Each structure stands twice: as C-alpha cells, then as structure tokens.
C-alpha cells in the first residue's frame, strides 16, 4: 500500500513538474508576412499558424495576450524591419514575451514567374542572389532591433515550405534550391542572434498539394497552417506535448479584405474628411490593408 501511494505521489509530482515547465503566460506578437497574418489560398484572412499557436497556448493557460497587428500580406524583410521600428510597434514589442517572425519569402516570390496552368517556373539567378543577400542583411537588423525593442521576448524565426507543388517535377529543383538558401540564411541568422529557427519545410516537402489546394496561390489551407503551428510548438515545448490534432482545428471563418474594411467603417462614428487609409490603420490586426486592396484591384 505504501509503495502504491509513493508511486501515485511520484506520478503526480512528475505531472506537476511537466506542467510547470509550460507555466509562463505569454504575451505573443506575430510579426511578418501573409503567413503570419493568416491569409488563405483564396485571398481572405482566417486562422493562420499564429492564431493556432495562440489557440493552443490559450487552451493550456499559457497565453495572456496575442496580436498579429505587425503582420501584413506582401511584407518583405525590408517592410518588416520598417514595421518593427514604427511608433505603433513600440508598446507591443516592449511587452512581448514571445515573438514569431515570417519574413523572407516575398523577397523571392516576386521574382518568380509562374504559369500554374502549364506548370512552369522561371526566375533570374542574378536577381535571386541579390534578393537573398538583402534578406540576409535585413534579418540581421530585424533580430538586432528586437533585442532592443522586445528585451523580454523569446524569438522564433519561421522557415518556409516549397510553395509550388503543382508544377512539373523538372521545374521544382531550381526554385527549391533558392528556398533552401533562404531557409539556411534564416536558420543561421536566428542561431547567431540567439533566436530559435522553426523548420516547416520537412512537414510539406515538394508535393504538398493537400496543404496548398489553389494552384494559383502560395498560401496553405488550415491543415497546412496546422503543420506550421505544430512545428513551432515542437520547438517551443521541446516535444509533442502541445501538438494540435486535426479535430481541434477551429471552424473556417474567412473574411475578405473588403469585408474587414466595410465592417470597421460601419462601426465607426461618422467623421468629416475621413480617409480610407486612416480607417485601415486602426483595424485591429490588419494595419495597411487599404493599400493592399488597391494593389489587388489593380491586378
């Protein structure tokens, strides 16, 4: 009986110690591009990897606050660097204890010419090498800025997946080499800055059509974002203790950029000479989307 009681006490103690390892309540700030913002494969905003991370941390009592106000579709590393230096970012970063960064893919993707119907890719190696060097320099500056502006935060740099699973196999190798270079840069700079690199490439591979359902878009679906969130949670917890299962995914609730602006406009008191960009600037989590919408309409 005494042995059984001792065993029960030991087990309870182990559980308590394990739970104590995750006891910190995080002030989580997601920084970066459309992946951090949660853009869907159909040009809408929904739950992305950062939302899923926040969901899991909230379920385990490890989250005090979450924002993705510093995330915006189309952001390059240059844009991210400017954003974290902005006055609006100061308070968010000063209080942050946990930060994820998605930055670098847009430095490259804008250089890739894709014909999704034909399944072909093309890019200039010279332009790509230049863009990779800019991304490297900017990531150094981004991580140095965060040391100053977010001194309490543990920083995680998200890697990238191969975004063109539907192109011909012969077309994948060259573009994938550039992605590997980018991920290597992100990992090296993260490690040198004392941050943590999160590998998401392995979860996707080169043929992740089930995660990237729109052949004309590079953004993942819920399942793809779950893979990204779990890659982070593995690094964060040191194992699979916080893994999100497929049945735990929230129901889709996509919102178009136009809907976001329309809802915000209706909720605001009528003021004279209100400019669209000033409306967009105060939308929680979607700063600057008015400019993005205008770009989309011009395509």
C-alpha positions in Angstrom: 0.0 0.0 0.0 2.8 2.3 0.9 4.5 1.5 -2.4 1.4 2.3 -4.3 0.9 5.6 -2.5 4.5 6.5 -3.2 4.1 5.7 -6.9 1.0 7.8 -7.1 2.7 10.7 -5.4 5.7 10.4 -7.8 3.4 10.4 -10.8 1.5 13.5 -9.6 4.9 15.2 -8.9 6.1 14.4 -12.5 2.9 15.8 -14.0 3.2 18.9 -11.8 6.8 19.5 -12.8 5.9 18.9 -16.5 3.0 21.4 -16.4 5.2 23.9 -14.5 7.6 23.9 -17.5 4.9 25.5 -19.5 3.6 27.7 -16.7 4.6 31.1 -18.2 1.7 33.2 -19.6 2.9 34.6 -22.9 2.3 38.0 -24.4 2.6 36.7 -28.0 3.3 39.0 -31.0 3.2 37.6 -34.5 5.4 39.5 -37.0 5.8 39.2 -40.7 4.0 38.5 -44.0 0.7 36.9 -45.1 1.5 33.6 -43.4 1.8 35.4 -40.1 -1.5 37.3 -40.9 -3.3 34.1 -41.8 -4.1 34.6 -45.5 -6.0 31.7 -47.1 -5.4 30.3 -50.6 -8.3 32.4 -51.7 -7.2 35.9 -50.7 -9.0 36.1 -47.4 -7.9 36.2 -43.8 -8.7 33.4 -41.4 -6.9 31.4 -38.7 -3.2 31.1 -39.7 -0.4 29.4 -37.9 -0.1 32.3 -35.4 -3.8 32.0 -34.5 -3.4 28.3 -34.0 -0.4 28.8 -31.8 -2.3 31.3 -29.7 -5.3 28.9 -29.5 -3.1 26.1 -28.1 -1.4 28.3 -25.6 -4.7 29.7 -24.5 -6.1 26.2 -24.0 -3.2 25.4 -21.7 -3.3 28.6 -19.8 -0.1 29.9 -21.3 -1.4 33.0 -23.1 -2.2 36.4 -21.7 -2.3 38.3 -24.9 -2.0 37.8 -28.7 -1.8 40.2 -31.6 -0.9 40.0 -35.3 -1.0 43.7 -35.9 2.5 43.6 -37.1 1.8 41.1 -39.8 0.7 42.2 -43.3 0.3 40.3 -46.7 3.1 41.1 -49.1 5.6 42.2 -46.5 9.3 41.7 -47.4 12.1 41.7 -44.9 12.5 45.4 -45.7 8.9 46.1 -44.8 9.1 44.0 -41.6 12.2 46.0 -40.5 10.4 49.3 -41.0 7.3 48.0 -39.2 9.1 47.0 -36.0 10.8 50.4 -36.0 7.5 52.2 -36.1 5.9 54.1 -33.3 2.9 51.8 -33.4 5.0 48.7 -32.7 6.8 50.1 -29.7 4.3 49.2 -26.9 3.5 45.8 -28.5 7.2 44.8 -28.6 8.1 46.2 -25.3 5.6 43.9 -23.5 6.2 40.9 -25.7 7.5 37.6 -24.2 7.0 35.5 -27.3 7.6 36.5 -30.9 7.3 34.6 -34.2 8.7 36.0 -37.5 7.8 35.1 -41.0 9.9 37.2 -43.3 11.9 36.5 -46.5 9.6 34.6 -48.9 8.3 37.7 -50.5 11.8 38.9 -51.2 12.0 35.9 -53.5 8.4 35.1 -54.7 8.0 38.4 -56.5 10.9 37.4 -58.7 9.4 34.0 -59.7 7.3 33.9 -62.9 4.7 31.1 -62.5 2.4 29.7 -65.1 0.2 27.4 -62.9 -1.7 26.0 -65.9 1.4 25.0 -67.8 3.2 24.0 -64.5 6.3 26.1 -65.2 8.5 28.4 -63.2 11.2 30.9 -64.2 13.5 33.3 -62.4 16.7 35.2 -62.8 19.5 33.8 -60.7 21.3 37.2 -60.5 18.2 38.9 -59.1 17.6 36.0 -56.7 21.1 36.1 -55.4 20.7 39.9 -54.8 17.4 39.4 -53.1 18.8 36.7 -50.8 21.6 39.0 -49.8 19.1 41.8 -48.9 17.1 39.3 -46.9 20.2 38.2 -45.0 21.2 41.8 -44.1 17.6 42.7 -43.1 17.2 39.6 -40.9 20.4 40.6 -39.1 18.9 44.0 -38.5 15.5 42.7 -37.6 16.8 40.4 -34.9 19.1 43.1 -33.5 16.2 45.5 -33.3 14.1 43.0 -31.5 16.8 42.5 -28.9 16.4 46.2 -28.1 12.7 46.7 -28.6 11.5 43.4 -27.2 14.0 42.6 -24.5 11.7 40.2 -22.7 10.8 38.1 -25.7 11.9 34.7 -26.9 12.1 35.0 -30.7 11.3 32.2 -33.1 12.1 32.6 -36.8 9.8 30.6 -39.0 11.2 28.8 -42.0 9.3 28.3 -45.3 7.8 25.5 -47.3 8.0 24.8 -51.0 5.1 26.8 -52.4 4.7 25.2 -55.9 3.8 21.6 -55.5 1.7 21.5 -58.7 4.4 22.4 -61.2 6.3 19.8 -63.2 8.9 17.8 -61.3 11.6 19.1 -63.6 10.6 22.7 -62.7 10.9 22.2 -58.9 14.6 21.6 -58.4 16.0 25.1 -59.3 13.4 27.0 -57.3 13.7 24.7 -54.4 17.5 25.4 -54.3 16.7 29.0 -53.8 14.2 28.2 -51.0 16.9 26.1 -49.3 19.3 29.0 -49.5 16.6 31.3 -47.9 15.9 28.8 -45.1 19.6 28.4 -44.5 20.0 32.1 -44.1 17.1 32.3 -41.7 18.5 29.5 -39.6 22.0 30.9 -39.5 20.8 34.4 -38.5 18.4 33.0 -35.9 21.1 30.9 -34.3 23.6 33.8 -34.3 21.1 36.1 -32.7 20.1 33.6 -30.0 16.7 33.0 -31.6 15.1 29.7 -32.5 14.7 28.5 -36.1 11.5 26.6 -36.9 11.7 24.1 -39.7 8.4 23.8 -41.6 9.9 22.5 -44.9 10.0 18.9 -43.8 6.3 18.8 -43.0 5.4 20.0 -46.5 8.1 18.6 -48.8 7.9 19.2 -52.6 4.5 17.7 -53.2 2.1 19.1 -50.6 -0.9 19.6 -52.8 -3.2 18.7 -49.9 -1.8 21.7 -47.9 -1.7 24.1 -50.9 -5.0 23.5 -52.8 -5.1 26.5 -55.1 -2.6 26.1 -58.0 -2.6 29.9 -58.5 -1.8 30.7 -54.9 1.0 30.0 -52.5 -0.9 30.1 -49.2 -1.8 27.0 -47.2 -5.2 25.8 -46.0 -6.0 25.0 -42.4 -4.1 21.7 -42.4 -1.0 23.4 -43.8 -1.2 26.1 -41.1 -1.6 23.3 -38.5 1.6 21.7 -39.7 3.4 25.1 -39.3 1.9 25.7 -35.8 2.9 22.2 -34.7 6.5 22.7 -36.0 6.6 25.8 -33.7 5.0 24.1 -30.8 7.5 21.2 -31.0 10.4 23.7 -30.7 8.6 25.7 -28.0 7.8 22.7 -25.8 10.7 20.5 -26.7 8.5 17.7 -27.8 4.9 16.8 -28.8 3.2 17.8 -25.6 1.3 20.7 -27.2 0.6 19.2 -30.7 -2.6 20.3 -32.3 -4.7 17.5 -33.8 -6.8 17.8 -36.9 -10.0 17.5 -35.0 -9.0 20.5 -32.8 -8.9 22.9 -35.8 -11.5 25.7 -35.5 -14.2 26.1 -38.0 -13.3 28.2 -41.0 -14.3 31.9 -40.7 -12.7 33.6 -43.7 -13.0 37.4 -44.0 -12.2 39.2 -47.2 -10.1 42.4 -47.0 -13.1 44.4 -48.3 -15.3 42.9 -45.6 -12.8 43.8 -42.9 -12.8 47.4 -44.1 -16.6 47.5 -44.5 -17.2 46.2 -41.0 -14.8 48.6 -39.5 -16.3 51.6 -41.4 -19.8 50.7 -40.2 -18.7 50.5 -36.6 -17.0 53.9 -36.6 -18.8 57.2 -35.9 -19.2 59.4 -38.9 -16.5 62.0 -39.2 -15.8 64.5 -41.8 -12.9 64.1 -44.2 -12.1 60.5 -43.1 -9.6 59.0 -45.4 -9.6 55.2 -46.3 -6.0 54.7 -45.2 -6.7 56.2 -41.8 -9.5 53.8 -41.4 -7.3 50.8 -42.3 -4.6 52.0 -39.9 -6.8 51.3 -36.9 -8.2 48.0 -37.9 -7.1 45.5 -35.2 -4.6 43.2 -36.8 -5.0 44.5 -40.4 -3.0 47.7 -40.5 -2.4 49.0 -44.0 -4.8 46.6 -45.8 -6.4 49.5 -47.7 -3.2 49.9 -49.7 -3.1 46.2 -50.3 -6.7 46.1 -51.6 -5.9 48.9 -54.1 -3.0 46.8 -55.3 -5.2 43.8 -55.7 -7.8 45.7 -57.6 -5.1 47.0 -60.0 -4.0 43.5 -61.0 
